[in-house]
Amino acid sequence: MRFTTMRLCGGEALMAVSADDLNLNLAEVSDRLTNAGHRIKRNDDMMIIMEWKEMETTIYPQGKVMFFPLRDRSLCIKYAAEILEDLI
């Protein structure tokens, strides 16, 4: 899986952007995350927000994953790949 990264929120957050549009079904993703023991803070048609590795983590249908707080680009890509590999 290939990603680019974007720095957000004044450098306090990073977003991994999948090179491919994954078109994730967020209802299904939410169920899978909940069944895996993750606490979902928000779930709607636009995004899922959850706590993951002590970060606020947001998953978007296109396959974008944002981590707050996080400043390390290589960790951003590693973490996004870990999450998305379990979901696709």
Buried (B, 14 or more C-beta within 10 A) or exposed (E): BEBEBEBBEEEEBBBBBBEEEBEBEBEEBBEEBBEEEBEBEEBEEEBBBBEBEEBBBBBBBEBBBBBBEBEEBEBBBEBBBEBBEEBE
